[in-house]
């Protein structure tokens, strides 16, 4: 009965492992008690067998309550598991973990002297442990923790690692003196050539190369080859009228709050610059309806849109959404084309946008925005006067002008092309900066250097190279004024006085 208590089993295991294991194995004490010499396996095996048989027959929940021994200390982990305080339920209890020393004792005995019961009891826990580890491993592969990011799923395909192919759009660029000296966009072909004042490059030398590589022309000039972004495409594509510049288009999209799935009305397709940006914003679930009164502008916008779609399919391997409807008609007489359509926002790029507002506001949602692109301030005055004259449900939220200012930030170079020394602070005299020293040559502006990519001296400590920072010589000029009109629901007029009310009733 003493071996049925888990605490006594633990004490027995510690006793056998520490002080008395040698005596049990040699059989000295057994020979003194029994008067005969017994093998060590016959002395130790009965204790192990009886302990394992009894403990395997006791349910796990009743192990700490056998014989109602209140003096037996309970393990804190066992108590937490019985009360449901430990999550998982798959952890072994403390009294089960305490039997592991018996396995180590069995490993000290000769294997041929062990009985079948001992071999069966040794193999059972190992099998259970292997099954448990196998189940945990399978769970780890099949289940994912909640909220964890799965980096194995494919994301949007980038064109940075895709080589150039025939039909691809390529942008060749050469920079010098911190300025773009040459920039040309062209489509690759099998027998094509890139002609420029800086030399000749065959298209076959570009096909198969990755974007971002530098190629030398026939005259030795280095050209950077890459794919153009959408803002670069609209600046370099063939155009008829003046385009809406990307900085203004992005500001207008912020005004209109264009998102995927929206329906947008555009008047004045022009060369198709704003149409392309709106097409990307609305996505495959949205729609852009673009009106253009001139047939040549209408054809040019449609061709530019199709050219970008074809280049996108070659580079990305997927189709650009065909979500633009080009209509060659004046929007003032296009009531039948948009009779059953309600738009989320409107973009106007016309000479006289106030003429189209009486028709546009009927097909615009309440609270939506109409963004107007105007070249001069007098057109803004005419627009607001038209809104007042026709009593349209619009109020002007703001009139803005978007300007960009480019800065030059580069290391200061001397006339020989090396980095100029950093001038020490006042009162500090060092090797560099002494009057009349060689390092005090007149520094030269980095914009006067021949190469566009400056090669600074390597190995110099951080903070020892002086920099120049100033606005660029080429200042950005005015492009357009942007007017944000918000549609509201007008409140019916109510008379303020009783006399006014009686007068209205009499009329």
N, C-alpha and C positions, 0 to 999 in steps of 0.2 A: 504493500500500500504506500510505502514511502516513495517509490519510484513513480507513482501516479501524479505527484505534484510537480508542476513545471519548475518551481524554484529549486527543488531538490535535484532534479535532473540537471539543471544548470550547475549546481554545486558539484554534482558528481563528475560532470564533464571537466570542470576546472580542476577538480582534484586529480583526475586521471591524467590531465595534460601537464600539470605542473610538477607535483612532487612524487606521486605514486605510480606514474606510468611505467617507470623502469622496473619497479618491484612486481607489477602485475605481469609485465612481459616475461620476466625471468622466473616467476613462479615461486619465489622464496617464501612469501607469506602463505601461499596456498599449501606448500609442503609442510610448513610448521603446523597448520591447523588440521589438515587431513591426514597427516602422517605419511603421505606419499607424494611423489613428484608428478605434477600434472603439467601438460603443455600450456604455454601461455594462451594459445587460441581457445582452449577449453575453459580457461578462467574468465576471459574477457567477453567471449562471444555470447554466453547466456545473458549477461547484463545488458548488452546492446540489443539483443533480440527482444527481451522482455520490455525494455523501455520503448523501442520503436513500435511494437505491437500494441502496447497500451495507449501510447499517444496517438497512434493512427485511428484507434477506435473511439477517442473522445472527440465530440463535436468542437469546432473552433470557438463557438460562442460560449461554451461551458467550461473552457479550460481554466479560467481564472476563478471558477466557483466550485471546483471539486472539493468535496469534504467540508465545504463552507469554512475554509480556513481564512479567518479574518486577519490573521497575522501575516499572511503572505503579501508582500508588497506588489502592487500592480504596476506594470509598465505604463508610462504616460502615453506612448504611441498606441498601445493596445486600447487604452481607454478612449482615446480620440477616435479610433476607428470604430469601436463599438457604438459610440454616440453619433456617428456620422460626421465628425468634424474634419476628417481627412477625405479629400476628393479623390476619385479614381476607384477606390475599393479593390484595386488589384495588388496592393502592397501586402507582403507577408507579415504576419504578426510576430511580436517579439519572441514568444515561446517557440515559434517555428524556426526563427533565425538562430536560437540558442542551441539547436541540435547539430549545427554544422561542425563543431569539434568532434563529434562521433564519427563523422565521415573522415576527418583527418586521422583519427585513431585507427579506423579500418584500413587506411592506406599504409599504416606502419606494419600491419600483420601480413604474413605470407599469403599470397593470393590463392594458392592451392588449398589452404587450410580453411578458407571461408565457406560457410554453408550456402545453400541456395536462397535461404531467407535473407541473409545479409546481402548477397548480390542483387536480389530483387529490390530490397529497400534502398540500395545505393543507386540503382538505375532509375528508380521511379522519380526521385526529385530532379535528377538531371534531365529526364524527359519532359517533366512539367516546366522546368526552366527554359528548355529549348523551345517548347511550344509557346510559352509566354513571350519570349524574345521574337519568335517568328511572327506572332500576331501583332506585336508592337511595330515591327519593321514593315509589315504589310499595311498597317494603319498609317504609318508615316508617309508611305508612297501614295496611298489612295486619298487621304484627307489632307486638307490645307487649313492652317489656322485662320480664323475669322479676322478680316481686316489686313491680312498680309498681302503684299504686292507680289504678283506672279510675273517674274521677269522672263519666264520661258515662253509666254504668249507673244506672238508676232505683233509688232507695232507698225506704225505707218512707215512705208518704204521710203528711204532717202535716196536721192540721186547722187550723193557724194561718192559712193563706192561703185557706181555703175559706169562702165566705160562708154565713151562716145560711140555712137552708131550712125549709120547712114540715115539721113532725115532728121538728125538731131540739130537743135539750135545751139550755136556756139558764140560766145562773146570773147573776142580777142582784144586785149588791152595792153597798152604800153604807157608807163608813168615815168616822168622825169621832172626834177625840180618840184616835187610834191604836187604836180599837176598831171592831168590825163592828157597826154600828147596824141594818143591814137586809141580809138575805140570803135569797133565795128561788130555788128551782129549779122550772122549769116547761117544758112542751113547747109549741113554737110551733104556731099554727094561723092560718088566714087571717083569721078574724074575732075572735080572742081579744084579751083585754086583761089587763094586769098592774095589779092594784089593790094599793095599799099606803097606809100613813099618810103617805108622802112624795110621793104624787101618782099619776097614771095614765099608763101608756105603752101604746100600741096595738102589737099584734104585727106589724101591717103595716109599722110604722116600723123594726122590727128585721130583718125578712126582707130579705136582699140585702146586709146590712152585714157587715163582717169582724169576727171576735171581737177583743175588746180595745178596742172603741170606747166612748166615754162618751156617753150620751144623757140629755137633760133630761126630767124628768117634767112634768106639767101645773103643778106648783107651783115649777118651776125647780130642783129637786134633781137633781144629777148622779149617774147610776147607771152603773156599769161592767158591760158585757154581755160574757160569755165563756162558753165551754163548760166544764162541770165535769169535773174529773178523777175517777178511780175512787174515790179516798179521799173526795172531797167528795160524790160520788153516794151512797155508803153512809151518810154522815152525815145527808144531807138526804132520802133516800128514805122512803117510807111504811114504818113498821115496826110489828110487834106486840110481840115481846119485845125486851129490850135486846140491842143488836148487839155483836159483837166489834169493838172499835175498831181502826182501821187500824194504830196503833202496836203493838198486841199481835199483830195478825194477821201483820204483817211479821216480828216476832220469832219467831213460831211457824213461819213458813215457813223462816226461817234454821235453826231447830232441826231441822226435818224434812228440810232440804236438797232442797226440791221443785224439779224441773227439768222441761223439756219432755219429754213422752212418759211421765211417771210415772202410775201408778194410785194414787189417794188415796181413803181411806175417811174420811168425815165423819159424825159422829153429833151430831145437834142442828142442823138447818138454820137454825132461828130465823127471822130476816128475810132471810137470804141474803147477809150481808156477807162472811163468810169464804168462802162458796161462790164468790162472784165473784172474789175474789183467787186462790183455788185454780184456778179455770177459766182465768184468764190465765196462771198459772204453768205448768200442764201443757200448754197449747197444743192444737193440733188433733190431735196424735198421742197425747195422754193422755186420761185419764178420771177423773171425780170421781163417786163414789157417795155420795149424801147421804141419811141417814135422819132422819126427824122423826116423833115419835109423835103430835103434835097436828095435826089436819087444818087448822085455821085458820093455824097457823104454816107448815105445808107449802104451802098455797095462796099465802100472802103471799111466801114465798121464791121460788116459781116465777114469780109475777107480776113481782117486782123483777128477776129474771134476764132475763125476756123483754123488759122495758122497756129495760134497758141494751143488750141485743142489737139491738133496733130502732133506738135512737138511734145506736148505733155504725155500723150499716149506712147510715143517712142521712148521717152526717158523713163517713165514710171511703169509702163506695162499695163496701165489701166486708163479708162476713158474719162476725160473731163466731162462733167455733166452738161448735157445739151439743154440748158434751162433758160435760154434767152429767145424771145420772140421779137425779131426786127420787123417793124411796120413802117413802110414808106408813105407817111400821111401826116398831115398837120393835126396836132392833138386837139385843136379847137373844133375840128369837124370829125372827130373819132369817137363820138358818143356811142355809136352802135358797136364798136369793137370792144369796149370795156363796159357794156351796159350792165352785166351781171357780175362784175368783179369789184371787190372792196380791197383796197391796198393797205398794207401796214405802214408804208412811208412813200414819199414822193421826192424825186430829185429833178430839179428844173435847171437846164443849161440853155437858155434862150436869150435873144435880144430883148424881147418884151414878155417876160414871164407873167405879168399881170393880166395879159390877154387869156392865158390858159387857166388861171386860177378859178374863174366861175365854173368851169367844167370839172376841174380836178378835185375841188373840195367836196363834191357830191360822192365821189368814189374813195374818199379817205376816211379811215376810221376815226371815231371821236378820240381826242387826246393824242392823235398821231402827229408826226412832224413832217413838214414840207421844207426841204433844204434847197436854197436857191444859190446858184453860182453866177456872180456878176463881175464884170471887168472893171467898172468904175463906180464912183460914189453917186453920180447922177442917176444911174440905173437903180440904185438902192432907193433913192428918193421917189422915182416914178413907181417902183413896186409898192412902197408903203402908201403912196397916194392912191394907187389903184385899189388896194385893200380897203382904204377908207371910203372911196367913191362908190364901190360896188357893195359896201357893207357886208363884206365876207366874214365868216366866223373864224378869223385868224388874229392872233396877236403876236407881235414880234418879240421874241425872247432876247435875241442878241444879234449884233452885227459884228463880225470878227474878220481879221486879216491875219493869215498864217505866214510867218516869216521864219526863215532858217538862217543861221549865222555859222559859217564854217570857221574853225580855228586851226592854227598850225601849232603843233606841239612836237618838237624834235630836238635831238641833241645839237648843241652848237659845235660847228666844225671850223677849223682853221683853213687857210688857203691851200695847204698841202693835203687836205682831206682828213687829217687826224682830228681827234676830239680835242676841243679846247679845254684848258685846265679850269678847275673850279676855283674861283677867287675866294680866299679865306676871309673870315670876318675881320672887322676893324680891330686893330690892336694885336692880331695874331700874325706872327711872321713865321713862315715856313720856307721850305725849299722852293715850293711853287708860289708864285706871286711876288717874288722880289723884283724891285724895279730894275729894268734893263736885262732881265733874264730872257732866255730863249723862249720860255713858255708864254711870254707876254706879247706874242705876235698878235696882230690885229685879227680877231675872230671874224669869220665870215658867216653870213646868214645861210642856214641849211638849204633854203630854197634856191640858192645859186649853184648848188652842186649838180654834176652831170647825171648821177644815178638817182633813180627814184627811191630805191630801197637802200637806206644808209647802213653801212656796215660799221658799227661802233667797235672800239677796241675791246677785246675780250680780256677777262682777268682783272679788270679794275674793280676795286671795292664798291659796294653799294653806296650811292650818294656822292660819288666823287666826279660824276659827269654832269656838267651844267646843261640845262635845257632852256629853250626859248619857247614862249607861249604868247601868242598874239592872234588877233583876228586875221583871217585870210584876206589877201588883197582882193580876191574876187568876191564881192559882196552880192548876196542874193537880192534880186529885184522884186518888185511887186508882181503878183500874179492875179489875184482875184479877191473880192469881198464875198464872204459867206453869210447868208441871212437865214436865221432859224425861225420859221413860222409854226406856231402850235395851233391846231384846230381845237376849238372849244364849243360847247353847247350854249347858245345864247339864251339868256333869261328873258322871258316875255316882259314887256314894259308895263309897269303898274303905276296908276296915277297917284301922286303924292297928296293931293288935297281933295276935299269933297267937291269943290266947285269944278275941278278938272274932271272928276269922275262923272258928275252930272252932265257936263258938257259933252263927254264922250258918249254917254248913253243917249243924249238927244240927237246926236249925229247918226 
